[in-house]
Amino acid sequence: MTTQFSKKGEAWSARFSEPVSDLVKRYTASVFFDKRLAAVDIQSSLAHAEMLVYQKIISAADYAAIQKGMAQIQGEINGGKFEWLLDQEDVHLNIEKRLTKLVGDAGKRLHTGRSRNDQVATDIRLYLRGAIDDISGLLRDLRLALLDLAEQHADTILPGFTHMQVAQPITFGHHVLAYVEMFGRDAERMLDCRKRVNRLPLGAAALAGTTFQIDRERVAKTLGFDDVCRNSLDAVSDRDFAIEFCATAALVMTHISRISEEMVIWMNPCIGFIDIADRFCTGSSIMPQKKNPDVPELARGKTGRVNGHLIAMLTLMKGQPLAYNKDNQEDKEPLFDTIDTLTDTLRIFAAMARGITVKPEAMRAAALQGYATATDLADYLVTKGLPFRDAHEAVAHAVRNCVDQDCDLSDLSLEQLRVFSPLIDDDIFAVLTLEGSVAARDHIGGTAPRQVRLAIQYLRQQLG
């Protein structure tokens, strides 16, 4: 299909008896947010043109003119001199209109064998593929920053919580590694999502393919796609690849939000486990003593924004019949904002992780509260032959006694401990120390400092 522009400039205006109203132009235009696709639109157009000349559908002279014109357009865009016109509706028609003005009929022949439907779908996939590659790199940077933090504090003890109550002593390095694992799975999901993004829609045309003898595999190879979309209707109409990315991004942001919540809690002066570098914080307009953890707070809030985009994308697709519908123009803003939000968040979090100061004394003092070694005492009794449920009950009585006496298990004498079980001997005191507790969990996935260091070594090898 050859695009013909009227004096008004619309690619379809000969079909209509009156021009589109200015209100409709503003309502339906996407150029002011989809112009970020310009570079990939030029890239895909050049690959399409190269295939057309190879298939002898256009001439070599036309192809050379298209290449020259596109190079000039790219230069104008890079230099901020390209004039984006609302009348041309979107990035694709703006570029095509400018190309036609520069090179004449050769520019009009570029659209042979394609539609804006497959052109748009291709550009979005190209753009998203690049964004996924960038995000994958940022996830790696964040994991490396967290690995450094974990390595510095492989021996630092803090209380582990369940139900936000003191549960058992763990190492801070072990705690940080939990997030390294989460972001690792996020990275895996990104790469898996990329496989489904990296399939070429171009050649599907409007919905049924084209009568021209095109070579879709050639275009796919030129653009670095792994495969072509195998059904023309599906190729132009579905956005499940973008929805999958938004779902993956929402999971990344959920993990960001969880660590953000902990940073906010840990930085509270009443807790005082960490301090975040001043460059990532702000003060108060009225309270001069304040140092607010704005970055983690804002990231926690932006998680809702990304989650909302996922719901918007799902809702966008849920009622659409085959094939393409104008609804799909609404995929770009939530997709673009998800990419921007996630990219900015990962970049700042990797930098912020390197600006965290840990306060081991505060962590240790907190771990000494709440009878964090109670499970260790129960395990000790089991090794002495007591069934676990009986050991659990004996330790519960001991803890209740300590609550009444306002002391810790480690404060009790051997004679006081033996009241709760005659199996207790003087080797118990090594068990009831915080260091003894964490060191005893010396297996893969455990919190022992030795295992934390082995886990860090393994993860560094994985990250390369």
N, C-alpha and C positions, 0 to 999 in steps of 0.2 A: 504494500500500500504506500503510495506517495503522498506526503503531506502537502496540501495546497493552502496557502494563506491568502485571505482576502485583504482588501485595503484596511479593514479593521484589525487584521492580524490574528483572528481566531483560526484554528486549524480546521474548524467545521462550519464556519459561518455561512457558507453557501447554502446550507440546508435550511436556514432560518430566515423568516421574513422580517424580524426586528432584532436589534442588538440586545445582548445581555445587559440587564440593568446594573448600575453601579453598585447597588445594594447586594445583588447576587454575586457580582465579581468579588466584593470584599468577603462575603460569607463563604464562598467556595474556594477562594484562592489559598494556596499553601506555600507560595514562593518565599514568604518571609520567615518560614521555619524549615522548609525542605531545601533551601539553597545550600545547606551544609552538605548535601549530596552531590554538589557540583563536580568534585574531583572524580568520584566513582562513576558519575553519569558520563563524563568524558571518557573515562577508562573503558566502560562497557560499550560506549558508542564506537570507539576506535576498534575494539575487538570485533564488533558486529560488522563494521565497514571492511576490516581486513578479510573477514570470511566472505563478504559479498563479492569482493574483487577476486578472491581465490576461486569462488564458484562461478565467476564470470557473469555475475548479476549486475554489477556496476563496473565501470572502466577503471583502469589504473590511474588515469588522469583525475577522475572523480575522487578516487581514494587519496591521491596525493593532495588534492585541494582540501579534502576533509581534514587530513592530518595537519596541514598548515593552518587552517582556520581554527581547529581545536587548540593548537599550540598558542595561537594569539589569544583566544578566549581564556585559556588557563592563565596566561600572563596577566590579562586584564583583571581577572578575579583575584589573583595573588596580589596584584598591586592596588586593589580596592577601586579600580576604575570601571568595573563592569556595571552597567546600569540594569538593575533588576526592575522589571515592569509588572505591575499588577495585572495589566491587560493580558499578559502571557500566562497568568494563573499559577504556574509552578516552575520549578528549576528546569525541568526537561524542555518545556516549550520556550523558555527564555533562552536557553542555550541553542536550541534548534533555530529559533528566529534570528539570533545573532550570527550563527554559522551561515544561514542562507543569505543574510545581508553581506557577509564577507566573501563568500565563494559562489553565490548564485545557485544554479540548478544542482550542482553537486551536493549542496547542503540539503536540498529537497529530496534527493535520492537516498540519503542516509537512512530514512525511516522505512525503506523498503524491507518487507518481510518481518516487521515487528510492529507492536502496538505499544502505546504507553502502559498498558496493563502489564505486559511482561517486562517492559523497560523499568518500570517502577519497582516491581518485585525483585528484579536483578540488582538494582542499585541499593535497595534496602539490605539485601543479603551481603553485598560487597561491603557496605558500610558497617554492618553489624559484625561481620567476620573480622574486620580490622579492630573494632572495639573490643571484641572478645580476646583478641591477641594482646591488646594493651592491658586489659583487665587481668588476664592470666599473669602477665608480668608483674602487675601491681600486687596481686595476691602472693606471688613469690617474694616480693620485697617485704611485704608485711610479715610473712612467715619467718623470713630470715631475721627481721628485727626482733620478733618475739623469741626466736631461738637464742639470740644473743642475750636477751633479758633472762630467759630461763637458765642459761648456762652460768650467768653471773650469780644466780640465786638457787643453784641446785641443792644447797644445804640449808637455805633459809627456811625456818619453820613458821607456819601460820596455821590457824585453825581451819579445818575443812568444815563446811556447813551442810546440813540437810534441813529443810524447812526453815532456813535462816537461823538455825540453832547450832551451837558448837557440837560437832559430831566426833571427828578424829583429827589428830595432827597430821598435816601433810607438808610437803615442801612447796615453796612459792614457785620454784621451777616446774614442779609437777603440775601445779595449777595452770601456769601459763601454757604448758604443752597441750592442755586440753583444747585451748583455742587454736593452737597450731594444727591439731588434728581436724577441727571443724573447718578451718579455712583450707585445709588440704582436700577435704571432700568437696568443698565449694569449687576448688580448682579442677577437680576431676569432672564435676558436673559441667563446668564451663567448656572443657575440652570435648565432652560428649555432646553437648548442645551444638558446638561448632560443626560437628559431623553432619548434622541435619540442616544447619544453615548453609553449608557449603555445597549446595546443589543448584544448578543453573536453570532458571525459568525461561531465559531468553530463547525465543523460537516458538513459544506457545502462542505468540501473537495476542489477539484480543481474547480468545478462549478456545479456538479450534485448531490452532496451528496455522500454517501459511501454505499457499500454493507454490511458492518459490522453492527451488531445490537447495535449501540451506544445509549447513553442516553444523549442527548444534554441538557435537563433540569437539569440533575444532575450537569453537568459541569457549567452551568449558575449559579446555586445556590452556588456551591463551590467558584466561582470567584466573586460572588456578583453582577451578572448581573440581571437586572429586567426582562429580557425576552430574547428569542432567535430571531435571524433574521429569518423570516418566508419563505424566498425564497432563495435557494442556489445560484442562479445566482446573485441576488442582493447583497447577503451577502459578496461575494468576490470581487465584481467589483465596487461598488459605494464608493465614499468618500464624500458624501454630509454631513455627520456628521462632518468631518474635515473642510469642506468649511463653514459650519454653525458656527463652532468655530472661524474660521478666520474672518468671518463677524462680529461676536460678539466682537472679540478682536479689530477689526478696529473701531468699535463704541466706545469702551473704550478709545482707543488711540485718537480718535477724541475729546472726552471730555477732555482728558489729554492735548491735543494740545490747546484747547480753554483756559483752565486755565493757561497754560504755556504762551500763548500770553499776557494774562492780567498781569501775574507776571512780564514779561519782560517790559511791559509798565509801570506798577506801580513802578518798581524799578528804572526807568530812573530818574536821579536827577532833571530833569525838572518837573517831576510829583511828585515823592517822597512820594508815598502813603505807601510803605512798604520797608523793608529791609530783605534780605534773609541771613541767617547765613553764615559766611565766609566759613564754611566747604563744602558748596554746590556751591561755586563760585570760579572763578579763576581770575588772573590778566592779565596784558598785558606784552609782552616781551619788549616793547618800551615805553609805557605810564605808569608811576608808580602810577598814581592816579586811574587807572581803577579797577573796581570790576564788573566782567562780570557774568551774570546769566546763566552759561553754562548748568546747569541741565535742566531748562525749555526750553532753546533753543534747546538742543539736543533731548529732548523728542518731541518737535514740529517737528524736522526733522525725528525722528524715526517713527512718525505716517505715513509718506509717505512710509517708508520701509514696515510696516505692511499692509498698503493698497495695496502695490504692491504684497505682498504674497497672498492676497485674490484674486486679478486678476489672478495671476499665477495658483492658485488652480482651479478657474473656467475655465480657458483656458485649463488646463490639462485634465479636464473631458469632455469638450464640444463635442469632436469628437470621443469618444470611443464607439465602439460597445460592446455588451455583449460577453464574460464575462470579465475575468481578462486580462489585457494587461500590458506589461512591463512599459508603460508610468507611471503607478501608483507608480513606485519606486520614481518618482519625487515629490511625495506628502510629503515626510518626511522632507526634508531640509526647505521648506517654513513653514511647520507646526511647526517644532522644533524651528526655529528662531522666529516665532510669539510667541510661548510659552515663550521663553527665554526673548525676548524683553519686552513683557507685564509684566512678573513676575518681572524683574529687575526694570522696570519703576514704577510699583505700590509700590514696596518696598521702593524705594528712595523717592517717592513723599509723602508717609506717614511720613517718617522721616523729610523731608524738610518742610512739613506743620507745624510741631512742632517747626521749627526753623525760623518762620516768625515773624518779628517785625512790628507791625502796627503803623503808624504815624497819629493819629487822627487829629492833627492840620492841616496837609496838606490836608487831606480829607475834613475837614470842610471848609477850605478856598476855595477849588475847588468847593464845593457845593454852595458857595455864589456867584459863577460866573454863568452866562448864564441864569438867571431868572428861577431858578429851581422851584420856588413856583408859577409860573404863572397859572398852572392848579388849584392850590388851590384857587387862587383868582377867577377863573372862577366858580369853584364848589361853592364857597361862594355866588356868585351872583345868582346861580341857587337856592340855599336854600332860597334866598330872594324873589324868584318868577320870576326871569328873565329866559326866555328860553335859553337852553345851547348855541345854535348857536349865539344868541345875546350876551350872556356873553363872549363867545369865541372872538367875534369881539371887544367888549369893552376892554378886557384884551390885545388883540393884539395892540390896539392903545396905551394902557398904556405902554406896553413893548417898542414900537417904541419911545415913549417919553423918556423913561429911556435910551435907546440907544443914543438918541440925547444928553441927559443930562449927560451921562456917570455915571449913578447911578443904584442902585437896586430898585426893587419894594418896599422893606422894608424901603428904604431911603425916600420915598415920605411921605409927611404929609397927614393928613386926608383930608384937603381941596384940595390938589393936586389930591388925589385919587378920590374924589367925582366929579372931572371934567369928569371922564370917566363913572361914574354911580352914581346917587344920592342915590342908595340903599346902598352904602357903609357907614358903621358906624364905631365907634371906636373899635368895637370888631374884626375888620379886622387884627389888628396887631398881635394878637395871631395866626391867620391863616397863616400869612406870615413868621413866624419863621420856621427854619428848623425842630426844635423839634416838633412844632405843625403840620407841614406837615406830618412827618412820623407817629406821634402818631394817626393822624386822620384815617389812613388806618388800622383800627383795626378789621380785619376779617380774616378768614382762608385764608392763602396764602398771606396776606398783610405784609407790611414792618414794621408795628408798633413793637416796642421792646417787648411789651407783647406777640404779636403773634409769634415773633421770638423765645422767650423762650418756649412758648407752643409747637411750632414745634420741637424744640430741645428735649423737654421732650418726645414727641410722637416718634421721631426717635430713641432715646435711648432705649425706650421700645421695639421698633421693632427689634433693633439690639441685644437686650438681654444683 
